[in-house]
Amino acid sequence: MNILLWVPQLALAFLALAGGAYKILAYEELAKIPANAALGRGGWAALGVFEILCAVLLVVPAVAKWMPALTPLAAGALALESLALAGLYARYSLELTATNPLVWAAMMGLMAISVAYGRYALTPMA
């Protein structure tokens, strides 16, 4: 079961790291989507830093066996953030296409929920 949880955990960490870097470094591209007007440059940068921090906390405590309880907390925080973004995007478009950020935010949120549940309830690392 532990290996089955590592696969989505690493995928989620990669998505959070890439998404956080995108939010910080590519604000001009991000601003072209009408739903993203709800937050300014500072808000998106703060979300980007938060996602990068969660990505690190998804992997490092589990690998180092140092405070492994941070891993399900980071996954839960990432789930809340992703589902909140999905709610923001849903106000603008419910199209199920690859270019709609709603699809990516919802899938990332569901993956984060499964990692948080798996690490907290099914296979605790402590």
C-alpha positions in Angstrom: 0.0 0.0 0.0 2.9 2.3 0.7 4.2 2.1 -2.8 0.7 2.7 -4.2 0.6 6.0 -2.3 4.0 7.1 -3.3 3.0 7.3 -7.0 0.2 9.8 -6.6 2.2 11.6 -3.9 5.1 12.2 -6.2 2.9 13.2 -9.1 1.0 15.6 -6.8 4.3 17.1 -5.6 5.5 17.6 -9.2 2.1 19.2 -10.2 2.3 21.5 -7.1 5.9 22.5 -7.8 5.2 23.1 -11.5 2.0 25.0 -10.8 3.6 27.1 -8.1 6.5 28.1 -10.3 4.1 28.9 -13.1 2.0 31.1 -10.8 5.1 33.0 -9.7 7.0 33.3 -12.9 4.4 33.5 -15.7 1.9 36.0 -14.3 1.4 37.6 -17.8 0.2 34.3 -19.2 -2.0 33.7 -16.1 -3.6 37.1 -16.4 -5.0 36.3 -19.9 -7.6 33.9 -18.4 -10.6 35.9 -17.2 -11.2 33.8 -14.1 -7.7 34.8 -12.8 -8.6 38.4 -12.6 -10.0 37.7 -9.1 -6.5 37.8 -7.7 -3.7 40.2 -8.4 0.0 39.5 -9.0 0.7 39.3 -5.3 -2.1 36.9 -4.6 -1.0 34.5 -7.4 2.6 34.8 -6.2 1.5 33.9 -2.6 -0.4 30.9 -3.9 2.6 29.9 -5.9 4.9 30.0 -2.9 2.3 28.0 -0.9 2.1 25.3 -3.6 5.9 25.0 -3.7 6.1 24.7 0.1 3.4 22.0 0.0 5.3 20.2 -2.7 8.4 20.1 -0.6 6.4 19.0 2.5 4.8 16.2 0.5 8.2 14.5 -0.1 10.9 15.6 2.3 9.4 14.7 5.7 8.3 11.3 4.3 11.7 10.5 2.8 13.7 11.8 5.7 11.4 10.3 8.3 11.5 13.6 10.1 8.1 14.8 11.3 6.2 12.6 8.8 2.9 14.0 10.0 3.6 17.1 7.9 2.9 15.0 4.7 -0.8 14.5 5.1 -1.2 18.0 6.4 0.5 19.4 3.3 -1.7 17.2 1.1 -4.8 18.4 3.0 -3.8 22.0 2.6 -3.1 21.5 -1.1 -6.5 19.8 -1.5 -8.3 22.8 0.1 -6.4 25.3 -2.1 -7.0 23.3 -5.3 -10.7 22.8 -4.6 -11.1 26.5 -3.8 -9.4 27.4 -7.1 -11.7 24.9 -8.8 -14.7 26.7 -7.3 -13.3 30.0 -8.6 -12.8 28.6 -12.1 -16.3 26.9 -12.0 -17.9 30.4 -11.8 -16.5 31.2 -15.2 -16.7 27.9 -17.2 -17.8 24.4 -16.7 -16.4 23.1 -20.0 -14.6 19.8 -19.7 -11.6 20.6 -22.0 -7.9 20.3 -21.4 -7.5 24.1 -21.7 -9.9 24.8 -18.8 -8.1 25.3 -15.5 -11.1 23.9 -13.7 -10.3 20.4 -14.9 -6.7 20.6 -13.7 -7.5 22.1 -10.3 -10.3 19.6 -9.6 -8.1 16.6 -10.5 -5.2 18.0 -8.4 -7.7 18.5 -5.5 -9.0 14.9 -5.7 -5.4 13.6 -5.9 -4.5 15.6 -2.8 -7.5 14.3 -0.9 -6.6 10.7 -1.7 -3.0 11.2 -0.7 -4.0 13.0 2.6 -6.5 10.2 3.4 -4.0 7.5 2.5 -1.2 8.9 4.5 -3.3 9.8 7.5 -5.8 6.9 7.8 -4.5 4.0 5.8 -0.8 3.9 6.2 0.4 6.4 8.8 4.1 7.0 8.5 4.8 7.6 12.2 
